[in-house]
Amino acid sequence: MNLVMFGPPGSGKGTQAKRLQEQEGWPQLSTGDMLRAAIAAGTELGKKCKSIMDAGELVPDEVVIGIISQRYDEPDCAHGAIFDGFPRTIPQAQALDQMLKSRDKKIDLVIELKVDDKVLIDRVKARIAQSGGAVRADDTPETLQNRLNVYYQNTAPLLEYYQKQGKLVTVDGMAPIDAVTAAIAAVIEKAGHKGCLGIG
């Protein structure tokens, strides 16, 4: 099964994707993790992306799609994958559909974690208060607000894109973590009755 995890920055989609990976064996394809690894390694791509990410902006499509395509062709993705933080725009979603179609695959399910913006900003403030300062340069209330603005401007239209395909399901991301995990499991099980789980 190929599924997309949606939700604004800080909504917990990374946490849920990791839990799904442990439970179902589908690898979590997190563009953020891949890009941060490139930054840590000091590659040319990493240096180029660092300044963009620090400002809370989006990395260019062709860079992200190239990284995703290479990763998806690795053996552990043979039975599907969890796309976390990608796609973020309609062109990326169309490119992803094309990439999967060329491999006789498709996106089976899109899960949106619904979370209140104020709660997300309060979480960042709490993290900063606990650690005595921002842990990462891009982990500040101001940068988060910018990322939220970018999310709603660029990513929100994707919900309609996938809704039209009949693949979108919304889950309450403000519930306790275990409750969110259980809700996602129920959604996947229901999707499985339509034959989506036949891949995995």
Steps between C-alpha positions, in 0.01 A plus 500: 500500500622849415364770724556871558505654848373857504493765767656836581855518644503360854173307463665168588493343156865394530427321829199322349692407184775340714239300692348381172843399378550288814153344482464439125857496371442778245805733497443862598621723218559832674641766270592703808715215636662442159581869458630534857726199435637677191558815708678303776720333237591844364418405140444766232128420512509532879665842493253623240203377700614619843441871444160427340388275787629735771271768360205258506471501121443199274784322318459502115276226356757337272740449792236340722350282226846372404572401861160328538529306171843361593381404849179336375698268272680341796388142589326588829237702307391198294176462700429872536614803696384787721556842344563746784537868408457428130325593275454862609362651181270395214794470254681272748186286540467470124869410469460240777195350325702477176802351677284233664299433184822430308565227760139368486429643847278775641418693816239291682416723795557858620471567876465858621577579865284797598662723764430853626771756404506661844577162660795451262647843579449443875690169466801679347495761777488221760797321337703822501409569865603147603835507318586865573510588131415374150636149442521556123532827308168426329317412825364839608140635518577745216641234269214265586246770413676545165497123443129487587432779250698310234313180592154652460592686184674213319393177667135548595389484131638143498222394736248584229720328239494173695139544612397499133688171463304361798818432699485763777412415862526754787607397852494716816869573555432673834397174668758316717777337292374143562144602404628652174693177429183294563293730273756466219505120542120495468516710182759266345300192597189651340700584186627142499143375455502681165803298394762769565705275728541242226840651419654454845 
